[in-house]
Amino acid sequence: MSWIWQAVSNGETVFHGPNVGCFRLLFGLSLLIKCGVEWRRGHHRFFDPENYIGLLYATRRSHGKWLNHYVWRSAFFIRFLSSFSIFLGWSVTVAAGMLSVALIVECIGFSKYHAQFMLLCSVSLIFSESASRAFSIGTFYRSQGWTDFLAQSAGARERVIVPLLACLPLMAMYLFSGLHKCRRPFLSGQIAALALTISEREAANRKGIDSTLPPRLRGALITDGGVPRVALQMMMHCVVAVELLLPVGFLFELSLIPAVVAGFALHCAFTAFLPTTLLHFSLACISTYVLFFNPLVVAGVFQ
């Protein structure tokens, strides 16, 4: 079995390794990309009085009067500041707590699956001991050189509960996502074909984002009328199979590397379909992969 499940079964509570530090770096980067993409798309203005979403909530009052443009914009800037702090490894516990509150506001106001997953990952960092030490800016300034910096990061002490809290939501997300996609609209390629058609149609208005597939590849996947071809249908079946098998692959050490390769390829395919929409989500998912590897093996890479 993978080292996490062995540690839990043996009653171990701590380990030494840079796994959480690597996870924090990649996860912080995904958070910054998310903030940049959403700033460009105007998400911080969603609840402004002249905005449609703000008008909709003002009419329905489904969450009370507290969710207004002041709260929404404040939560957005808190997300950016806490994401930057997490990326640098500065006061990670406080930053993760602030990020969790801001993501809760986002999930209430404009819920998205990737925001819910990032919320669970940020909660895991609240309990971390090594997130502010491994590969952090503070450790870099205190170290006696690059070698000492890597050595301190590689030997950082961490609680077993931290990778467990980050890995379990990832495995559950893959499992339930695969089960949810076992339906004719997805397996037939209709949903993917519709997404490609819409992104192509709106390419001029959206300045080319999320429509980067070469015309030749797009023609191999869907017809000019937006009908999915056999190749796209086969891809959708492969997506479901990989998502259902990934949680099993992460359980065992022998199947870990094939599972990581398959997961990386899966998220590369997702990102190729909708680059700016799914880049930060894919990076957040991939960042958790390092937590499945044995800490001694990861530490050996940096020593």
Steps between C-alpha positions, in 0.01 A plus 500: 500500500598864464695652789206715619272204558784303665572793734134528595465124557818498714376789714776740391420867545809678359753458221799689362508607137442785254174365356273766650747774406493391134121475515478849652713654223296351214169559676594863568590543133161360395328745736688794349410387147136472608506856637662630179250327272201613703628858519530505121148363466358752748395255773579761764216714358235225505299653785528863394153666494501536121604138444247231412604267782485786750154592375390136518611462861356837594165379366504154656685577822569126521798553733388812681628855468854420616613375157555822310772643277704618800515151649560338159787733405655473846490120477668518158789713624536285812529201268777671305700607808466163672589316176817708467587431864445125455717496189784668691450284808448800728256456793335211319266408787350849515496535120329161456236597756432830321493322165249247633263775613532679163436177309194431714364839390576408139329161531190665649480779243614331180569134570747309281641152548861613481437760774358229728803277438740789566311574821565148628870525404535834678343353816769228502773767502357653818630198694840489327830534690734491200311726259673809646839324505545280194592713195377816671643848468576504874708183478682642199609811690602300810698237309876509446475435130309309239612160629397585857165633371424171322616295799275689742204468265559128441506423873196705602274342762134457406176348629361199312151652517601778256563286187206284601262799504621606155508154337162368609299781331700449179424127492134559583476767228640265235269218608178700510592694186549173312171363627319823413635486143370149439209644309411510132543881451862482616600160361354588160721810486206741479613711798859530377387579147268772631785652707729504194230653281419776748866584564560520125196722451601738781871505419487854362315638803720317749828597331581146395503342846374144539502432126858399428440165329651492150234485227628162383467346847163661552382355169609153614286532814181666378334572165435848364149472638626427852425126494755292699707251304600150612843625617338744743265231630795269564678781685198551726494129585872516581443800728237312700721189524802698620301696760352179643837322511711785641380464864593129488838581346582746776443234765798280410868578454537278193222679313588850622726608212259375226216678684698825518588479129137428408374784720754743355397404145132534595546855630714595201209393278254698713721809481540464123119515463448803727844648581427805711192350663662175613873583532487599866267211589727247325808643671327483840416133441850414375655678800349236731669216310831566677331419833450138394874437455714367785655797687842328503494475121395865458761613754768308310430709190601819684800364689 
